Amino acid sequence: MTTSLNPGYVSLSDLEAIYRGRGAFRLDETAYARVAESAATLARRITDGDAIYGVNTGFGKLASIRISDDKLTALQKNLVRSHCAGVGQPLSANVVRLIMALKCVSLGRGASGVRPELIHLIQNMARAGILPVIPARGSVGASGDLAPLAHLAASLIGEGEVFYRGERMPSAKALQAEGIAPIELQAKEGLALLNGTQVSTALALAGLFGAWRLSVSSLTTAALSIDAAMGSSAPFSDEIHQLRGHQGQIDSARRLRELLQGSEIRESHMSGDERVQDPYCLRCAPQVIGACLDQLRQVGATLQVEANAATDNPLVLSNGEIVSGGNFHAEPVALAADQAAIAISEIGSIAQRRIAMLVDPALSFGLPAFLAPDPGLKSGLMIAEVTSAALMSENKSLSNPRSVDSTPTSANQEDHVSMACHAARRLLEMNTNLAGILSIEAMCGAQGIELREPLQTSELLSSVIRTIRKHCPPLDDDRMVSADIEALTDLVHETGALCDLNSGTSAIGLVV
């Protein structure tokens, strides 16, 4: 399947399909008229002898230096080569594919002065599985993601390296294997490729897609914990949440009601339990998880706008003017990434408290200490809970804001920067940590529910436990549980099995 991208109207679902590798992408054909028109406008202005930043002048502090017409193509090539200064491990294939799509969308707005064939080349490389080697570090998120995007640009001119058919090789070799000719960059095309927020935005979107899946999955693991603890479902009554009005909270309560419906354990609480109120980690799950869902929806709205934006410099305006501005400054992405980081941290924080409650016999309402079948002789899930605490603490530290940091660069020409790139990149690490926490909660919740037998949980949660047990057997005796945690982390994080239950529950969509 090929995802058609109409610049200005690209949806989050379009972008997630590209990120998750569900087919190729191409710009809607209607975009190319605008692209060609902006390229023609730029060519006319060059012919007229106008001085245009980055087209026939130097860059940054060197903008006052005029470049002769016979050196304009060399200027663009030198720009790409000099800016290939990224370091660190290469970005993953799915992130790079998303970067390439976002760059095509941005250029497709018809304000960058590039030729249509440049966009065609990026699309053809992505379709052929030729993915640039883009080092993860080197961008401060202003004047665009200069260093990482330079590595993308280098691959288009047959320089630098790419991943192709499972190998890392020179770009020229991969292009030749597919019969694709590298491009000779014309005036402004190198600058249009390097300016822009596409790396920061792609990483933030990757973080958002993972965080959303994990946040919805946390409602499933929360329901397991609630039933294992014989918690009350009364706090999830719809009217309570309608009276407050936050959509994420309403959605979360509805999902919890659906997951717990029909549980014999729940019914036993209603008929004989003297507890009036459950701990906040159970009772306030809709309020906390729901607030995080709302936060992530806001992040999604910001990133959808950014994904559709023209973010290079200068821009060719509709009236024919070519104007230098600052759309390359990634402050919106940096702030969105910081918001997502806080949500990820909070989801893990409340989940870890549910784990701690389940393994504590003083709080778990009759469950054995550490959910061990023979406490004392056996330690059960004692250290699994400690691991969840370690992951939670890491995420708390990682959630500290990056957008408040700035340092001047380029001889003080770029004197305020966003730090959006690493603000977004750290979300991927945080999601992995959160998946680990939720996998441990899934282990504890399933174990606790099984210890309630002969009382049975709901049909939906029984199905969830059957899925868990395909990857993690019950803890009948002490064993090394690292492999179980890893298996469930993959289940929670990569497959989304606890998010998309396919069992009749209402979908909670990332709607913006």
CORURVEN-V335462 format. One record per residue. RES is the residue in one letter. PHI is phi in degrees with one decimal (999 if undefined). PSI is psi in degrees with one decimal (none if undefined). OMEGA is omega as a letter, one per 30 degrees, with the letter a starting at -180 (999 if undefined). Layout:
res=RES phi=PHI psi=PSI omega=OMEGA
res=RES phi=PHI psi=PSI omega=OMEGA
//
This chain:
res=M phi=999 psi=137.8 omega=l
res=T phi=-109.4 psi=126.1 omega=l
res=T phi=-84.5 psi=122.6 omega=l
res=S phi=-88.7 psi=129.0 omega=a
res=L phi=-114.5 psi=118.6 omega=l
res=N phi=-103.0 psi=103.0 omega=a
res=P phi=-52.8 psi=130.5 omega=a
res=G phi=99.5 psi=-16.9 omega=a
res=Y phi=-133.8 psi=19.3 omega=a
res=V phi=-74.2 psi=134.1 omega=a
res=S phi=-97.0 psi=164.1 omega=l
res=L phi=-63.3 psi=-35.6 omega=l
res=S phi=-66.1 psi=-37.0 omega=l
res=D phi=-58.7 psi=-47.2 omega=a
res=L phi=-69.3 psi=-36.3 omega=l
res=E phi=-68.1 psi=-35.6 omega=l
res=A phi=-62.0 psi=-40.9 omega=l
res=I phi=-67.1 psi=-44.6 omega=a
res=Y phi=-60.8 psi=-40.8 omega=a
res=R phi=-85.7 psi=6.5 omega=l
res=G phi=77.8 psi=25.2 omega=a
res=R phi=-91.0 psi=66.6 omega=l
res=G phi=100.9 psi=174.1 omega=a
res=A phi=-83.4 psi=-178.6 omega=l
res=F phi=-138.8 psi=157.1 omega=l
res=R phi=-154.7 psi=150.8 omega=l
res=L phi=-73.3 psi=145.2 omega=l
res=D phi=-59.7 psi=137.6 omega=a
res=E phi=-60.2 psi=-25.7 omega=a
res=T phi=-65.5 psi=-17.2 omega=a
res=A phi=-73.9 psi=-26.2 omega=a
res=Y phi=-71.1 psi=-25.0 omega=l
res=A phi=-63.4 psi=-42.8 omega=l
res=R phi=-65.4 psi=-40.0 omega=l
res=V phi=-61.8 psi=-48.0 omega=a
res=A phi=-64.1 psi=-36.9 omega=a
res=E phi=-65.6 psi=-41.7 omega=a
res=S phi=-68.0 psi=-35.6 omega=l
res=A phi=-64.8 psi=-40.7 omega=l
res=A phi=-65.8 psi=-39.9 omega=l
res=T phi=-60.7 psi=-45.5 omega=l
res=L phi=-61.2 psi=-43.8 omega=a
res=A phi=-60.7 psi=-40.2 omega=l
res=R phi=-63.6 psi=-42.0 omega=a
res=R phi=-67.1 psi=-35.2 omega=l
res=I phi=-66.1 psi=-44.7 omega=l
res=T phi=-60.1 psi=-35.4 omega=l
res=D phi=-73.0 psi=-9.3 omega=l
res=G phi=87.6 psi=11.9 omega=l
res=D phi=-67.9 psi=144.5 omega=l
res=A phi=-83.9 psi=121.0 omega=a
res=I phi=-127.1 psi=124.3 omega=a
res=Y phi=-55.0 psi=130.8 omega=l
res=G phi=75.1 psi=-5.9 omega=l
res=V phi=-101.8 psi=-53.2 omega=l
res=N phi=-129.9 psi=26.5 omega=l
res=T phi=-131.1 psi=169.1 omega=l
res=G phi=-72.0 psi=-173.9 omega=a
res=F phi=-116.3 psi=149.5 omega=l
res=G phi=59.7 psi=-125.7 omega=l
res=K phi=-65.4 psi=-14.0 omega=a
res=L phi=-96.1 psi=13.9 omega=a
res=A phi=-65.9 psi=-19.1 omega=a
res=S phi=-80.5 psi=-8.5 omega=a
res=I phi=-87.9 psi=121.5 omega=a
res=R phi=-85.1 psi=138.4 omega=a
res=I phi=-109.2 psi=132.7 omega=a
res=S phi=-70.7 psi=154.9 omega=a
res=D phi=-59.4 psi=-32.8 omega=a
res=D phi=-75.1 psi=-3.1 omega=a
res=K phi=-116.9 psi=12.1 omega=a
res=L phi=-68.7 psi=-38.2 omega=l
res=T phi=-69.8 psi=-38.1 omega=l
res=A phi=-62.9 psi=-37.1 omega=l
res=L phi=-57.9 psi=-45.2 omega=a
res=Q phi=-67.4 psi=-41.7 omega=l
res=K phi=-65.0 psi=-42.5 omega=l
res=N phi=-62.4 psi=-37.5 omega=l
res=L phi=-59.3 psi=-48.3 omega=a
res=V phi=-62.0 psi=-48.2 omega=a
res=R phi=-62.0 psi=-45.1 omega=a
res=S phi=-68.4 psi=-25.8 omega=a
res=H phi=-91.3 psi=-3.3 omega=l
res=C phi=-77.1 psi=77.2 omega=a
res=A phi=-125.5 psi=17.9 omega=a
res=G phi=-70.5 psi=153.5 omega=a
res=V phi=-134.7 psi=167.3 omega=l
res=G phi=96.6 psi=-179.4 omega=a
res=Q phi=-65.9 psi=147.2 omega=l
res=P phi=-65.5 psi=147.7 omega=l
res=L phi=-65.9 psi=152.4 omega=a
res=S phi=-67.3 psi=159.6 omega=a
res=A phi=-59.8 psi=-41.1 omega=a
res=N phi=-69.1 psi=-33.2 omega=l
res=V phi=-69.3 psi=-42.0 omega=l
res=V phi=-63.4 psi=-42.2 omega=l
res=R phi=-59.2 psi=-40.0 omega=l
res=L phi=-68.6 psi=-38.9 omega=l
res=I phi=-58.4 psi=-45.1 omega=a
res=M phi=-62.5 psi=-41.8 omega=l
res=A phi=-64.6 psi=-43.6 omega=a
res=L phi=-64.4 psi=-37.3 omega=l
res=K phi=-64.7 psi=-40.5 omega=l
res=C phi=-63.1 psi=-40.8 omega=l
res=V phi=-63.3 psi=-45.3 omega=a
res=S phi=-62.7 psi=-48.1 omega=l
res=L phi=-64.0 psi=-29.9 omega=a
res=G phi=-72.3 psi=-7.7 omega=l
res=R phi=-69.9 psi=-13.2 omega=l
res=G phi=75.5 psi=31.3 omega=l
res=A phi=-124.8 psi=9.6 omega=a
res=S phi=-105.9 psi=-12.2 omega=l
res=G phi=74.9 psi=19.6 omega=l
res=V phi=-98.1 psi=161.8 omega=l
res=R phi=-82.4 psi=151.6 omega=l
res=P phi=-56.9 psi=-32.2 omega=a
res=E phi=-65.1 psi=-23.7 omega=l
res=L phi=-66.4 psi=-42.7 omega=l
res=I phi=-66.3 psi=-42.0 omega=l
res=H phi=-58.3 psi=-39.7 omega=a
res=L phi=-63.5 psi=-45.5 omega=l
res=I phi=-60.3 psi=-44.7 omega=l
res=Q phi=-63.2 psi=-43.1 omega=a
res=N phi=-65.9 psi=-37.8 omega=l
res=M phi=-64.9 psi=-44.6 omega=l
res=A phi=-62.6 psi=-41.9 omega=a
res=R phi=-64.0 psi=-35.1 omega=a
res=A phi=-82.5 psi=-3.5 omega=a
res=G phi=76.6 psi=25.0 omega=l
res=I phi=-94.6 psi=103.5 omega=a
res=L phi=-114.6 psi=122.1 omega=a
res=P phi=-58.3 psi=144.7 omega=l
res=V phi=-79.9 psi=110.2 omega=a
res=I phi=-116.2 psi=108.9 omega=l
res=P phi=-60.0 psi=144.7 omega=a
res=A phi=-73.7 psi=-24.7 omega=a
res=R phi=-116.4 psi=147.5 omega=l
res=G phi=139.1 psi=-5.4 omega=a
res=S phi=-105.3 psi=137.9 omega=l
res=V phi=-104.2 psi=4.3 omega=l
res=G phi=74.1 psi=32.2 omega=l
res=A phi=-154.2 psi=149.1 omega=a
res=S phi=60.0 psi=20.9 omega=a
res=G phi=85.6 psi=-178.9 omega=l
res=D phi=-86.2 psi=70.6 omega=a
res=L phi=-58.5 psi=-56.3 omega=a
res=A phi=-63.8 psi=-52.3 omega=a
res=P phi=-62.6 psi=-38.7 omega=l
res=L phi=-70.0 psi=-26.2 omega=l
res=A phi=-63.8 psi=-36.0 omega=l
res=H phi=-67.6 psi=-35.0 omega=l
res=L phi=-62.6 psi=-47.9 omega=a
res=A phi=-62.0 psi=-38.6 omega=a
res=A phi=-60.1 psi=-37.9 omega=a
res=S phi=-65.4 psi=-27.8 omega=a
res=L phi=-73.2 psi=-25.2 omega=l
res=I phi=-99.5 psi=12.9 omega=l
res=G phi=81.3 psi=19.6 omega=l
res=E phi=-118.0 psi=170.3 omega=a
res=G phi=73.1 psi=-164.8 omega=a
res=E phi=-124.7 psi=158.3 omega=l
res=V phi=-138.7 psi=163.4 omega=l
res=F phi=-99.2 psi=130.4 omega=a
res=Y phi=-150.3 psi=123.8 omega=l
res=R phi=51.7 psi=43.3 omega=l
res=G phi=79.3 psi=5.2 omega=a
res=E phi=-122.1 psi=152.8 omega=l
res=R phi=-97.9 psi=124.5 omega=a
res=M phi=-151.6 psi=168.1 omega=l
res=P phi=-60.1 psi=141.8 omega=a
res=S phi=-57.3 psi=-43.1 omega=a
res=A phi=-57.5 psi=-37.8 omega=a
res=K phi=-66.5 psi=-43.4 omega=a
res=A phi=-67.6 psi=-42.2 omega=l
res=L phi=-61.3 psi=-41.8 omega=l
res=Q phi=-63.3 psi=-39.0 omega=a
res=A phi=-62.7 psi=-30.2 omega=a
res=E phi=-97.6 psi=2.5 omega=a
res=G phi=67.8 psi=30.0 omega=a
res=I phi=-104.9 psi=128.3 omega=l
res=A phi=-85.5 psi=134.1 omega=l
res=P phi=-65.4 psi=160.6 omega=a
res=I phi=-102.8 psi=146.7 omega=l
res=E phi=-95.7 psi=114.4 omega=a
res=L phi=-67.1 psi=134.1 omega=l
res=Q phi=-97.9 psi=-178.0 omega=a
res=A phi=-51.2 psi=129.1 omega=l
res=K phi=75.6 psi=-13.4 omega=a
res=E phi=-66.7 psi=-36.9 omega=l
res=G phi=-64.1 psi=-43.9 omega=l
res=L phi=-64.1 psi=-39.8 omega=l
res=A phi=-64.1 psi=-33.4 omega=l
res=L phi=-72.1 psi=-40.1 omega=a
res=L phi=-78.8 psi=-39.8 omega=l
res=N phi=-70.9 psi=145.4 omega=l
res=G phi=130.6 psi=161.8 omega=a
res=T phi=-106.4 psi=21.6 omega=a
res=Q phi=-66.2 psi=-32.7 omega=l
res=V phi=-70.6 psi=-49.0 omega=l
res=S phi=-58.6 psi=-43.1 omega=a
res=T phi=-67.9 psi=-41.1 omega=l
res=A phi=-62.4 psi=-43.5 omega=l
res=L phi=-65.5 psi=-40.0 omega=l
res=A phi=-65.3 psi=-40.5 omega=l
res=L phi=-64.1 psi=-43.1 omega=l
res=A phi=-58.5 psi=-43.4 omega=l
res=G phi=-63.1 psi=-41.3 omega=l
res=L phi=-63.8 psi=-46.5 omega=a
res=F phi=-61.0 psi=-41.7 omega=l
res=G phi=-68.7 psi=-42.3 omega=a
res=A phi=-64.3 psi=-38.6 omega=l
res=W phi=-63.6 psi=-47.6 omega=l
res=R phi=-58.8 psi=-43.4 omega=a
res=L phi=-69.8 psi=-37.2 omega=a
res=S phi=-64.9 psi=-43.0 omega=l
res=V phi=-67.4 psi=-38.9 omega=l
res=S phi=-61.9 psi=-31.1 omega=a
res=S phi=-65.2 psi=-23.7 omega=l
res=L phi=-67.5 psi=-34.7 omega=l
res=T phi=-69.0 psi=-46.9 omega=l
res=T phi=-67.1 psi=-33.0 omega=l
res=A phi=-63.0 psi=-42.5 omega=l
res=A phi=-62.4 psi=-39.2 omega=l
res=L phi=-59.5 psi=-45.3 omega=a
res=S phi=-65.8 psi=-41.1 omega=a
res=I phi=-60.7 psi=-45.0 omega=a
res=D phi=-71.2 psi=-39.8 omega=l
res=A phi=-60.1 psi=-35.6 omega=a
res=A phi=-86.5 psi=4.2 omega=a
res=M phi=56.4 psi=40.7 omega=a
res=G phi=-73.3 psi=161.3 omega=l
res=S phi=-84.9 psi=144.0 omega=l
res=S phi=-97.3 psi=-0.7 omega=l
res=A phi=-58.2 psi=-37.2 omega=a
res=P phi=-66.3 psi=-6.9 omega=a
res=F phi=-100.3 psi=8.6 omega=l
res=S phi=-54.6 psi=134.5 omega=a
res=D phi=-58.2 psi=-40.3 omega=a
res=E phi=-62.8 psi=-35.8 omega=l
res=I phi=-54.1 psi=-45.0 omega=a
res=H phi=-82.4 psi=-29.9 omega=l
res=Q phi=-65.9 psi=-32.4 omega=l
res=L phi=-67.2 psi=-24.3 omega=l
res=R phi=-90.8 psi=-45.5 omega=l
res=G phi=100.3 psi=-5.8 omega=l
res=H phi=-74.2 psi=127.4 omega=a
res=Q phi=-63.9 psi=-41.8 omega=l
res=G phi=-60.8 psi=-39.0 omega=l
res=Q phi=-66.1 psi=-42.6 omega=l
res=I phi=-62.0 psi=-45.0 omega=l
res=D phi=-62.7 psi=-42.6 omega=a
res=S phi=-64.9 psi=-44.3 omega=l
res=A phi=-62.3 psi=-41.0 omega=l
res=R phi=-61.0 psi=-45.1 omega=l
res=R phi=-62.0 psi=-41.4 omega=l
res=L phi=-64.9 psi=-40.6 omega=l
res=R phi=-60.5 psi=-43.9 omega=a
res=E phi=-63.6 psi=-42.8 omega=a
res=L phi=-67.6 psi=-32.3 omega=a
res=L phi=-91.6 psi=-10.6 omega=a
res=Q phi=-59.2 psi=126.2 omega=l
res=G phi=89.6 psi=5.3 omega=a
res=S phi=-74.2 psi=127.8 omega=l
res=E phi=-66.7 psi=-31.7 omega=l
res=I phi=-64.6 psi=-43.7 omega=l
res=R phi=-60.6 psi=-43.7 omega=a
res=E phi=-64.2 psi=-34.9 omega=a
res=S phi=-66.5 psi=-34.1 omega=l
res=H phi=-64.0 psi=-42.2 omega=a
res=M phi=-66.7 psi=-28.3 omega=a
res=S phi=-94.9 psi=-22.0 omega=a
res=G phi=-143.3 psi=-3.3 omega=a
res=D phi=-83.0 psi=130.9 omega=a
res=E phi=-87.4 psi=-5.7 omega=l
res=R phi=-65.3 psi=135.3 omega=l
res=V phi=-89.0 psi=-40.7 omega=a
res=Q phi=-138.1 psi=141.5 omega=l
res=D phi=-87.6 psi=163.4 omega=l
res=P phi=-58.2 psi=157.6 omega=a
res=Y phi=-59.6 psi=-33.0 omega=a
res=C phi=-62.1 psi=-22.9 omega=l
res=L phi=-96.1 psi=-54.6 omega=a
res=R phi=-65.9 psi=-35.9 omega=a
res=C phi=-99.8 psi=15.6 omega=l
res=A phi=-55.6 psi=-44.2 omega=l
res=P phi=-64.2 psi=-36.1 omega=a
res=Q phi=-68.5 psi=-40.5 omega=a
res=V phi=-78.7 psi=-53.3 omega=a
res=I phi=-64.1 psi=-39.5 omega=l
res=G phi=-61.9 psi=-41.0 omega=l
res=A phi=-62.7 psi=-37.0 omega=l
res=C phi=-68.6 psi=-38.8 omega=l
res=L phi=-61.2 psi=-44.1 omega=l
res=D phi=-62.6 psi=-40.0 omega=l
res=Q phi=-61.7 psi=-44.1 omega=a
res=L phi=-67.8 psi=-32.8 omega=l
res=R phi=-64.3 psi=-38.8 omega=l
res=Q phi=-65.5 psi=-41.1 omega=l
res=V phi=-58.5 psi=-43.8 omega=l
res=G phi=-60.1 psi=-40.2 omega=l
res=A phi=-63.0 psi=-42.9 omega=l
res=T phi=-63.8 psi=-46.0 omega=a
res=L phi=-71.2 psi=-29.6 omega=l
res=Q phi=-65.0 psi=-42.0 omega=l
res=V phi=-60.9 psi=-47.3 omega=a
res=E phi=-64.0 psi=-38.0 omega=l
res=A phi=-62.1 psi=-27.9 omega=a
res=N phi=-96.0 psi=4.8 omega=a
res=A phi=-91.0 psi=151.7 omega=l
res=A phi=-87.7 psi=115.5 omega=a
res=T phi=-125.3 psi=16.7 omega=l
res=D phi=-97.2 psi=-172.7 omega=a
res=N phi=-157.8 psi=138.0 omega=f
res=P phi=-73.5 psi=170.9 omega=a
res=L phi=-113.4 psi=143.6 omega=l
res=V phi=-89.7 psi=109.5 omega=a
res=L phi=-82.7 psi=166.2 omega=a
res=S phi=-65.9 psi=-22.8 omega=l
res=N phi=-88.9 psi=6.2 omega=l
res=G phi=92.5 psi=-9.5 omega=l
res=E phi=-72.4 psi=149.1 omega=l
res=I phi=-118.2 psi=113.2 omega=a
res=V phi=-125.8 psi=135.8 omega=l
res=S phi=-83.3 psi=131.5 omega=l
res=G phi=-139.0 psi=-150.5 omega=a
res=G phi=-138.1 psi=31.5 omega=a
res=N phi=-64.8 psi=-13.7 omega=l
res=F phi=-74.8 psi=-11.9 omega=a
res=H phi=-73.1 psi=121.9 omega=a
res=A phi=-93.6 psi=27.7 omega=a
res=E phi=-54.8 psi=-42.2 omega=l
res=P phi=-59.8 psi=-36.5 omega=l
res=V phi=-71.1 psi=-41.1 omega=a
res=A phi=-61.5 psi=-46.3 omega=l
res=L phi=-64.3 psi=-40.7 omega=l
res=A phi=-63.3 psi=-40.7 omega=l
res=A phi=-64.5 psi=-40.0 omega=l
res=D phi=-64.7 psi=-38.7 omega=l
res=Q phi=-63.2 psi=-42.8 omega=l
res=A phi=-63.2 psi=-39.4 omega=a
res=A phi=-62.1 psi=-40.7 omega=l
res=I phi=-63.6 psi=-43.1 omega=l
res=A phi=-62.6 psi=-44.9 omega=l
res=I phi=-59.9 psi=-44.3 omega=a
res=S phi=-61.8 psi=-43.1 omega=a
res=E phi=-68.1 psi=-38.3 omega=l
res=I phi=-58.5 psi=-44.3 omega=l
res=G phi=-69.7 psi=-34.0 omega=a
res=S phi=-64.3 psi=-47.2 omega=a
res=I phi=-73.6 psi=-31.7 omega=l
res=A phi=-65.0 psi=-39.3 omega=a
res=Q phi=-65.9 psi=-33.5 omega=l
res=R phi=-68.4 psi=-32.0 omega=l
res=R phi=-67.9 psi=-39.4 omega=l
res=I phi=-60.4 psi=-48.4 omega=a
res=A phi=-59.8 psi=-37.0 omega=l
res=M phi=-66.4 psi=-42.6 omega=a
res=L phi=-66.7 psi=-31.7 omega=a
res=V phi=-89.3 psi=-4.5 omega=a
res=D phi=-100.0 psi=111.8 omega=a
res=P phi=-64.0 psi=-18.5 omega=l
res=A phi=-74.7 psi=-16.2 omega=a
res=L phi=-120.9 psi=-16.0 omega=a
res=S phi=-92.6 psi=7.4 omega=l
res=F phi=54.8 psi=60.6 omega=l
res=G phi=98.4 psi=-5.1 omega=l
res=L phi=-78.8 psi=148.4 omega=l
res=P phi=-68.6 psi=154.9 omega=a
res=A phi=-55.8 psi=129.4 omega=l
res=F phi=58.4 psi=21.2 omega=l
res=L phi=57.6 psi=26.9 omega=a
res=A phi=-85.6 psi=140.2 omega=l
res=P phi=-66.8 psi=-23.0 omega=l
res=D phi=-143.2 psi=76.9 omega=a
res=P phi=-58.4 psi=141.1 omega=a
res=G phi=104.4 psi=-67.9 omega=l
res=L phi=-64.4 psi=-35.7 omega=a
res=K phi=-119.7 psi=144.1 omega=a
res=S phi=-96.5 psi=-11.0 omega=l
res=G phi=58.1 psi=-129.2 omega=a
res=L phi=-100.9 psi=27.2 omega=a
res=M phi=-54.7 psi=-51.5 omega=a
res=I phi=-84.8 psi=-20.8 omega=l
res=A phi=-61.0 psi=-39.1 omega=l
res=E phi=-65.4 psi=-38.3 omega=l
res=V phi=-62.9 psi=-41.0 omega=l
res=T phi=-60.7 psi=-41.7 omega=l
res=S phi=-62.3 psi=-35.8 omega=l
res=A phi=-66.7 psi=-38.5 omega=l
res=A phi=-63.8 psi=-43.8 omega=l
res=L phi=-65.0 psi=-39.7 omega=l
res=M phi=-61.9 psi=-43.4 omega=a
res=S phi=-65.3 psi=-40.5 omega=l
res=E phi=-58.6 psi=-44.4 omega=a
res=N phi=-67.0 psi=-33.4 omega=l
res=K phi=-60.7 psi=-43.5 omega=l
res=S phi=-66.3 psi=-42.3 omega=a
res=L phi=-68.9 psi=-19.2 omega=a
res=S phi=-80.9 psi=-6.7 omega=l
res=N phi=-59.1 psi=139.9 omega=a
res=P phi=-66.7 psi=141.7 omega=l
res=R phi=-98.1 psi=-26.1 omega=a
res=S phi=-67.4 psi=-18.8 omega=a
res=V phi=-80.9 psi=-7.3 omega=l
res=D phi=-90.9 psi=148.0 omega=l
res=S phi=-159.6 psi=149.3 omega=l
res=T phi=-146.1 psi=135.8 omega=a
res=P phi=-66.0 psi=143.2 omega=l
res=T phi=-135.0 psi=172.6 omega=l
res=S phi=52.7 psi=55.5 omega=l
res=A phi=53.2 psi=40.4 omega=l
res=N phi=68.8 psi=7.6 omega=l
res=Q phi=-68.4 psi=-40.3 omega=l
res=E phi=-104.3 psi=79.7 omega=a
res=D phi=-94.1 psi=-2.2 omega=l
res=H phi=-142.5 psi=122.4 omega=a
res=V phi=-126.3 psi=162.5 omega=a
res=S phi=-94.1 psi=-25.5 omega=a
res=M phi=60.1 psi=29.2 omega=a
res=A phi=-66.6 psi=-31.8 omega=a
res=C phi=-65.8 psi=-50.4 omega=l
res=H phi=-79.1 psi=-20.8 omega=l
res=A phi=-60.3 psi=-39.2 omega=l
res=A phi=-79.9 psi=-40.8 omega=a
res=R phi=-62.1 psi=-34.9 omega=a
res=R phi=-66.9 psi=-17.1 omega=l
res=L phi=-62.7 psi=-32.2 omega=a
res=L phi=-66.3 psi=-41.8 omega=l
res=E phi=-65.0 psi=-41.2 omega=l
res=M phi=-64.1 psi=-38.1 omega=l
res=N phi=-64.2 psi=-39.0 omega=l
res=T phi=-62.4 psi=-42.5 omega=l
res=N phi=-62.8 psi=-44.2 omega=l
res=L phi=-63.0 psi=-40.3 omega=l
res=A phi=-60.4 psi=-36.8 omega=l
res=G phi=-64.3 psi=-42.1 omega=l
res=I phi=-61.6 psi=-47.0 omega=a
res=L phi=-67.3 psi=-32.6 omega=l
res=S phi=-65.9 psi=-37.4 omega=l
res=I phi=-69.7 psi=-38.1 omega=l
res=E phi=-63.6 psi=-38.9 omega=l
res=A phi=-61.7 psi=-41.7 omega=l
res=M phi=-60.8 psi=-47.8 omega=a
res=C phi=-67.5 psi=-44.1 omega=a
res=G phi=-62.9 psi=-44.4 omega=l
res=A phi=-63.8 psi=-43.3 omega=l
res=Q phi=-62.6 psi=-43.9 omega=a
res=G phi=-64.3 psi=-41.2 omega=l
res=I phi=-64.8 psi=-41.7 omega=l
res=E phi=-66.2 psi=-29.2 omega=l
res=L phi=-73.7 psi=-10.1 omega=l
res=R phi=-86.0 psi=-5.1 omega=a
res=E phi=-57.7 psi=143.5 omega=g
res=P phi=-83.9 psi=-4.0 omega=l
res=L phi=-61.6 psi=138.7 omega=a
res=Q phi=-109.4 psi=147.6 omega=l
res=T phi=-81.6 psi=-173.6 omega=a
res=S phi=-71.7 psi=165.0 omega=l
res=E phi=-61.7 psi=-41.7 omega=a
res=L phi=-66.4 psi=-44.9 omega=a
res=L phi=-70.8 psi=-28.5 omega=l
res=S phi=-62.0 psi=-40.3 omega=l
res=S phi=-64.8 psi=-39.9 omega=l
res=V phi=-61.4 psi=-44.9 omega=a
res=I phi=-64.5 psi=-38.0 omega=l
res=R phi=-60.8 psi=-38.6 omega=l
res=T phi=-65.3 psi=-43.7 omega=l
res=I phi=-60.8 psi=-41.7 omega=a
res=R phi=-70.3 psi=-16.6 omega=l
res=K phi=-69.4 psi=-20.1 omega=a
res=H phi=-116.7 psi=-17.4 omega=a
res=C phi=-149.5 psi=105.9 omega=a
res=P phi=-70.0 psi=162.9 omega=l
res=P phi=-58.6 psi=154.0 omega=a
res=L phi=-90.0 psi=85.2 omega=l
res=D phi=-85.7 psi=-23.1 omega=l
res=D phi=-149.0 psi=157.5 omega=l
res=D phi=-61.2 psi=138.6 omega=l
res=R phi=-153.8 psi=168.8 omega=l
res=M phi=-69.6 psi=121.8 omega=a
res=V phi=-104.6 psi=2.2 omega=a
res=S phi=-57.7 psi=-43.0 omega=a
res=A phi=-64.5 psi=-36.6 omega=l
res=D phi=-64.1 psi=-43.5 omega=a
res=I phi=-63.3 psi=-43.4 omega=l
res=E phi=-62.9 psi=-42.6 omega=a
res=A phi=-64.3 psi=-42.3 omega=l
res=L phi=-73.0 psi=-31.0 omega=l
res=T phi=-60.4 psi=-43.6 omega=l
res=D phi=-63.8 psi=-40.5 omega=l
res=L phi=-61.3 psi=-44.1 omega=a
res=V phi=-73.6 psi=-41.9 omega=a
res=H phi=-87.7 psi=-48.2 omega=a
res=E phi=-89.8 psi=-44.2 omega=a
res=T phi=-88.7 psi=-21.4 omega=a
res=G phi=67.0 psi=25.2 omega=a
res=A phi=-63.5 psi=-27.4 omega=l
res=L phi=-92.8 psi=-0.1 omega=l
res=C phi=-101.8 psi=-51.0 omega=l
res=D phi=-99.0 psi=87.1 omega=a
res=L phi=-77.5 psi=-18.7 omega=a
res=N phi=51.2 psi=40.7 omega=a
res=S phi=-134.3 psi=23.2 omega=l
res=G phi=96.9 psi=-4.4 omega=l
res=T phi=-72.4 psi=152.0 omega=a
res=S phi=-66.8 psi=135.1 omega=l
res=A phi=-70.7 psi=141.7 omega=l
res=I phi=-115.1 psi=101.7 omega=a
res=G phi=-97.7 psi=153.3 omega=l
res=L phi=-81.4 psi=76.9 omega=a
res=V phi=-98.2 psi=130.3 omega=l
res=V phi=-126.7 psi=none omega=999
//
